Structure formats: structure tokens, C-alpha cells
Amino acid sequence: MLADTIAAISTALGEAAISVVRVSGPQALAIAAQAFKLPSKLTPRLAHLVPVVDSTGNPLDHGLLLHFKSPASYTGEDVIEFHGHGGVLVTQRVLDRLLACGARAAEPGEFTQRAFLNGKMDLTQAEAVMDLIHAQSTLALRAANEQLGGAIGREATAMQQEIIPVLAHIEAFIDFPDEDISPETGAALVQRLDAVLERAQKLIATSEQGRILRHGARTVISGAPNVGKSSLLNALLGFERAIVSPTAGTTRDTIEEIIQVHGIPLRLVDTAGLRESSDDIERVGIQRTERELDRADLVIEVVDASQPASAAQRLNLPDSIANRRILILNKADLGLHADWSSVVPPLSGSGDGLTAGAQCVSVSCVTGAGIEPLRAAIRDVIATAGPLAADHPIAINARHKAAFERAAERLLAAKTALECGEAPEFTALEIREALQALGDVIGQVDVERILDVIFSTFCIGK
């Protein structure tokens, strides 16, 4: 695969001030010499103003060309970048010219895949490139930058370095079968395995944090019809996304939008009102609401607090989500009914509608009162009761989690074998498998089976 030279448009399709077309591979310079009128001396990392010409020598575009000489480039290969005018047609013609001169159209993520294969980054850093591109919040951006800087790779490597001496000790006893592992030596080896096991478990605990940062906390707005769920969605978004009507049952399907609250990405889901209905379409919407509640990270329950509390249809949520529910006493501008006074005081002039010790906020979607306290409550609930509780700069993804779990499982088995005095061959086997699992994280072992899956999620030209 690395023997050929690839090319792609590396900027988003559409009209813009500039576009970037990238070429990488052993023939990058030779192809550039055909497609561009290069200066007599092409200085690496210096921008040169050059024309792109077709097969007859007629110009297609003029722009800046840069040469990144191997191995000091993103991919570790010779790389040519052409920064031209950002029109859709002209950019495509530049790419077509490069392909006609011998380049191959790059597959999704192939530039970054080559960077990994050429040792420019480990697998966790390669994955972080797309996390950085897709980051939807400041926290997600910070986590992606930590990973791009090699934080996860360093952790996995450090754990390997801790395990290797243990394996060396065990294999020494295998080579000299007449020597038994003394209790003192066995205890020291177990202690080292315990330390690595603890590090693995701490990383595994960040997987939920990683999921939230990458995909957003699934936040379901639910309640009875006509309590103001869609109005609340619009108020949080800052624009009218959902249709608001006094007619009950207006929202018949889920509406999903992404926002950022205090650096935390939220996937806001407005749902159909929960009630008994004879309307087939509305019943389907209600069933979807129930499914959304089952997989929610946070539930925002809305009630009409201008009506008696006894009339409110409250949600019956499982214990697993009970501590991640915020009760919204909506329509506070109409005055809170006295029944709710024991739950939350009416909105004061300061706009503070959050009760001490309870996640309950009084809100007026008409005036906007209580929206900021609601944002603070969302932050507090997710940070203290939800998956962002761990203050850890590293947030692993599902693939990392599976690898660290395999490593932890094998380390625990090795530790048990040592403590029970089993044959050292069994202990050594478990440790080797733990090392292989850690190698999977950073790509130090044969990872062909996962490379295509990882890099296929990338955009063309990256």
C-alpha cells in the first residue's frame, strides 16, 4: 500500500477563499513536476507561487505549493500541498490533473493511516485526529488534544514497562525449575501487578466520560403534553427549533439537537408528551419517548407548575437514572401554585430557582427566567452524579476500554496464579496476554484487523 502515491482534496467541499490538495508518497515530487510548473529549486517548507497546468500546458489555477520532505512530514513520506482558489470546479480539476499524472485517489483516513504505519504517531493519536475534528465542546476538545499529545499511549506504554520486569522474573524461574518463587519475591511481584491493575481500572472508569465527550450526554426532555417541553428546548437552543402550540400532542416524534452547556456536549431530545392516546401516530411517538428515557444520561422532567402538584403526571424512572433527573417547574411567569412551595421557592429577583440539595428549577420559557440556573443544574448533575464525575484528563473510547479490560482481566488472573502458587508457566502466559492487550491500544502488535475500521471513519484527505 505504501508503494503508491495518493492524492486528495483536504479541505471541505464548497466555495471558500482557498482549498488544499494534498499528495503523499514516493512519487509525490515526480507527479508534482508534471502537474505544476515548478521553480528550478524547490526548497522544502517554503511556499512557492506556481501554476497548475493541464496536459497541453494551459493553466488550471495558480497558488502556493509546499514540499514537505520525508521523513519530516505528516505522513512520514514526501508530501506536496497545493493551496489554490477555493472553488469546487477548479479544485476538482487540480485533483484530476494529479490523478492523471499517476497519483491514486486516497481512501478515507489514508494520510493519517500512513502517518501511523510510518511511526509518526501511535494508534491512539491517530484516532484523536478525528476526535479533534468532531469535538463539539471545550471539554471534548481538551480530551482530544490530550490524546493527540499521546497521553493514552504513554499510559499504555508505562504499564507495559511495569509488567515486563515481572514477566522477566517469572520466566527466569521457568528457566531454573529447581528454584521456587520465594514468598517475599512473590509478594513483590503481586504488588507490581496490583499497581498496574489499578492504573488500568482508572482508565477503564473514564470510558463513560469519553463517550459523553465524543457523542454528548443524551438529555431527554419529557413530561405530560402541553407542559412546555418544546418551549424549553427552544429556550436552551436559543432559537425556535420545535413547533410550539397550545394543542396537546403537537410533538409526535423525537427532535434531537446538540448544544454545549458549561463545556459539556448535550444531545437534547424533545419527546412526545406521555399520556394515554387513541391516535396511532401519537402512540408511536410515545413509545419512542419511553425508549429514549431508557437510554438517557440525563432526564429533564417538565411539569406545569402553575397547576396543582396533584394534577402533575410525574415520570416513574428507574433507580439508575433517579439521581440524574432535573425537575423543571415551568410557567413560573404565571405564578407557581402553592402546592409546589415545598419543592422550590418561587423565582426571586435574582433569578435563582435552584433549591439547595435538590435538582429542581423553576423556569419561565416566556421570560427566560431560570434558564441559567437550569444550565448550572445540568452541569452539576452530570459532573457529580453522571459519567463526568472523574476529574481525569484522559477519556478512553470503546476500543481502548475493551483492550484495557482484557489487560486487567489477564493481570488479575496472573496475580491469582502467583498468590495460589500455580506453575509459573500459567502466570507468564497471562502476563504475555496482558502485554498484547496493551499493545492493541497503541498499535504495537498486528492490528490489520482494526486499521480499516478505524481509518474508514476519517474524511477523505485526512
N, C-alpha and C positions, 0 to 999 in steps of 0.2 A: 504493500500500500504506500510506503514512504518513497518508493522509487519514482512515482509520477509527481507532476506539479499540478496544484489545484488553484482555482480562482473563484471568486465570488464577490458579490456586492455586499459590503459590510455595514452599510447604513440602511435605515428603514426605507421601504419603497414609498415614493411620493415626491412631490416638489419641495425642494429645500435650497438653501444657499449653496451647499456643497454636498457631494456624495463621495464615498470612499470605495474603491475597488481594490481588493487585496489578492495577491498572488504569492504562493508559498511552495517551495520545492527545489530540487536540484537544477531545474531548467528555468527558474524564475528570471534570471538575467538574460538568458538567450531569448526567451519569449518576449521580454520587455524590449529587447533590441529590435525585434521585428515590428512590434505594435507601436512603439514610440520613437521619435527622433531624439535619441539620447545625446548628451554632450560628449565631447571626446574623453573627458574624465568624469566618471560618476563617483562622487565622494559619498561614502556611507553616512547615513543620518543627516545629510544636508539636503534641503528641499531644492529641487531643480525645476524650473518652468519649462515644460516640454509639451509638444503637440502629440495627440494620438492620431495615427493615420490608418487609412484603410489599405487594402491590398494594392491599390493603384497609386498610393501616396497622397491621396486627398485627406485633409484634416477632418477628424470627427469631433475633436474637442481640444482645448488647451487647459492645462492645470499643473499642479505641483506633484512631482514624483519623488518618492523617498526610497532608498535602498537600505534595508537592514541586513547586514552581512551575518551569515551563520558563524558561530552559534549565538551571537548576541542579538537575538530576535525573539518575538513572542513564541514562535513555534520551534525555535532552535535551528531552523532552516534559513536559506536565503529567502527573504521576503521583499516584495515590491508592493508599495502602496501608491495608488494614484488618487489624488484629491481633485476632483473635477467639478463641473457645474452640476447642480443637483436636480436636473430634470429627469423624468422617468425614461424617456426615449433615449436621450444621449447617454445616460448611464448604462442602459441595457446594450447599446451599440458598442460601448467601450468593452464591456464584458464579452460580448460576442466576438469582438476582434481578438481578445486574449485567448478565447477558446479556439478560434480558428488558427491561431499561431502555435497551438499544441498543448494548451492547458486543459485540464479536466474540470468540469463543474464540481465544486466542493459539496460534500454531503453536510447535513446539519451537524454543527459542532465539530467539524473535521479539523479546523485550525487548532482548537483547544485540545482535541484528541491528540494531534501531533505534538503539541507542547508537552502533554503528559508522556507520550511514548518517547520523546526525546529528553526526558528528565528535567524539563523546565519547571514542572510543578508536580505535586503528588495528586492522587485521585480526589482527595477531599478539597484541594484548592481548585481543581478543575470544576467540581460540582459547585463551588462557591461562586464561580463566574456567573452562572445563570441565577443563583440566589441574589447576587448583586443587581443583576438586570431586572429581576422581578420583584425586588424589595418594595413593599408598599407602605412602610412605616420607618421611623427613625431607628426603632429597636431592631427591626429586621435588617436594616442597612448596617447597623453596628455588628450584628451577629455575622452577616455575610462577610464583612471586612475582616473580622477576627478569623473566620475560616479561610478566607483568601490569603491571609497572612500566615497560614499554616498552623493555627492553634490546635485543631483536632489532630492533624498529622503529627505534631510534636508530642501530644499526649500519647497517641498510639505508639510512637517510636520509643518514648521514655518507658512505657510499660513493657515493651519488648526488651529493652535494655535491663530492666529489673528482673525479667524472667530468665533471660539467657544464662546468667550465672547459676541460677537454681538448677536449670537443666544440665549444665556442665557438671555440677556436683553429683546429681543423680546418675549421669552417665559414667562418671568416674567409679561409682560404686558398682555399676553394671560390669565395668571392665575388670574390677577386682572383686569377684563374688565372695571371697573369703572374708571381706571386710563388711561388717554390718554398719548401718547408719546409726550413730550414737544418738541417745535421747537429746543431748544438747544440740547436735548438728541438725537433727530432725526438727526441733523446736525453732531453730533459727531459720530454716528453710520455710517452715509453715508461716512464720512471721512475715517473711518477704512476700510470700504468695498472698497473705492477708492484705498487705498494703496495696498490692496491685489490684486485688479483687475490689477493695474499697474504691479505688480510683475508677475502675470500670463501672461500678454501681452508681457513682456520682454522675458519670457521663450518661449512663442509661436514663437516669432521672431527668435529664434535660430534653429527652426526645419529645415530650409533650410541649415543652417550651418551643422547641424547634418547629413543631407542626403549627403552632399558633403563629409564630413569627413568619413562617413561609406562606401559610394559607389563610390566616386570620382566625380570630375566635368566632365561632359560629354563634351568633347572638340572635335569638328568636324573640320577636315582639309578638306577644299573644294575649288573648283575653276574649271577653264576650263581644258580640257585634256592637258597633256604634260607641265604643268607649274612647276612640281616638288613636287607634294603633297606627293607621296610615298617616294621621297628622303628626304623630310622634316621629315616625320615620322621616317625614319631610323636614321636621324641625331639626333633627340630628344631621341630616344631609345638608341642610341649608338651601334646598331648592325643592320644588314640587315634583317628586318622582311618582308618588302614588295618588290615584284619584280619591278625593275626599268627598263624601256625600252623606247626608243625614239618613239615606236609605240603608237599612240594615242589609248586610250580605253583599255590599258593593265589591269588596275584595274576595275573589273566588279562587285565586291561585296565589302561590307564594311569589313575592317580589324580593329580589336579592340585590344589594348594593354593598360596596366596600368603602369604609371610611377609616380614618385614623383618630384615635382618642388617646391623648397623652402618650403618643409614640406607639400605641398598641393597635395593630390592624384588627378591625372588626368586619365580619361578613354579616351585615344586618339583613335579617329575613323578616319581612312583613307577612303575616299569615291571615288566613280567613278566620273570621270570628267563630268561636266554639259555641255551638248551640244545636238543638235538635232541628232538623230541616227535612222537608219533603222534596226539596229541589235536588235533582240528581247531580247537577253540576256543582252546587254548593256543597253537597255531601262529599264529593271527591276532594274539593278544596279543604274541607275539614279533616279528611283522612290524611291529607298531605301535611296539615298543621300538626297532627298528632305524631307523624313520622319525624317532622322537624324537631319537635320537643324531645323525642327520644335520643337524638344525636346532638343536642345543643351543648355548647360550652357555657353559655350564659343565657338565662331566660329573663326577659323584661316583661313582667306581668302588668297589664294596664287595666285599671278599673276607673269607672266614672265616680269620682269622689264627691260630686255634687248630689248624688243619690245616697240613700241609707246603705250602710255597710251590709245589712241583712239582704239587700237586693242584689249585691255583687255576686257574680259567678266566679268563684276563685278556682285556680288551677290546682289539681291534685297531682303534684310532682313527686317522683321517687326521691328517696333519701340522697341518692348520688348527686342530684342537682339542687337539692334544697338549699345548700349554702352558697349557691351561685344563682340566686334569684334576686331580682330587684323589683320591688312593688312600686308602681307608679300610680299615685293618686292624681289622676288627670282632671282637667276642667276646674282647676283651682281658682280661675278668674270668676267663676260662678259662685264661689264660696264653698268651702268644704263642709259637708254635712257633719253634724255634731257627733254622729256615730264614729267618725274617723279621728276624733280628737285624741283618743287614747293611743292611736297608731303613730300619728305625726302631727305636730302643731301646724296651723295654717302658715302660709308663706308670710314671712316678715318683710320689712322694708329692705333688709339686706339681701333678700333672695335666697336665704339659707333654708332649704327644705329638707335637709338630710338629718334624720334623727340619730342620736348617739346610740351606738350599739346595735342598730338595725339598718338594713339596707332598704330604706323606704324614702321616696322622694315625692313631694307634691309639685306638680307641674301644670303650667298653662301653655298649651301649644299655640294659643291665640296670641298671648303677650310675649311668650318666650321665657317667662319666669320659671326658674327651676331647671332649665336645660343645662347650665353649667354645673350645678350641684349633681345632676344626673351623670354628666361626664366624669366627675370626680368619683362618684359611686361606682361606675363601671370600672374605672382604673383600680379602685381599692378592692373590689370583689375579685377581679381577675388576678391582681397582684398578690392577694393574701390567701384566697381560697381556691384559686384556679391554677392552671398549669404554669403560670409565670412566677409562682411563689419563690422558686430557687433563683437567687441572685448569682447567676453564673454567666460569664462572657461567652461560653461555648454552648451552642444549641445544635445537637446532632439531628440528622434526618433518619428516615425509616431504615435505610440501608445500613447506616452506621450503627443504629440501635441493634439490628439483627446480628451484626458482626461482633459488637461488644457483648451482647447476650451470650453468643456462642463461646466467646473467650471466657466470660465469667463462669459459665457452666462447666467448662473444662478445667478452669483453675480451682473451682470448688471440688471437683472430682479428684484433682491431683492432691489437694490439701487433705481430703478424706483418706486417700490412699496412703499418704505419708503418716497421718495420725494413727491409722489402723495397722501400720507395719506391713502393708502389702508389698509384693515384689516390686523392686524399683523400675522394672520394665513398664509396668502399668502406669506408674507415675510419670515416667518420661514420655510415654505416648500421649497422655492427657496434656502435658505441658507443650509438646510439639503442636498439638491441635489448637491450643490457645494461641500460640505464636502465629499459626497460619491464619486464624480468625482476625488477629490484629493486623496481619499483613493485608488481608482483604480490605481493611479500612483505607489504607493508603496506597494500595495497588502494588505491593512488593511481591505478590505472588501472581500466578497465572490468572488474569482477570478477563480473558477474552469473552467469557460468558456474560459479563456485565457491562463491558465497554459500549457495545452497540445500544443497549438500553439507556445508559446514562447520557451518551452524547446525542442520541436521537431527539432528546428534548430540547436541544440547543436550536437557536435560529441559524439560518444559512449565513455564512460569512464570519461566524464566531468560532 
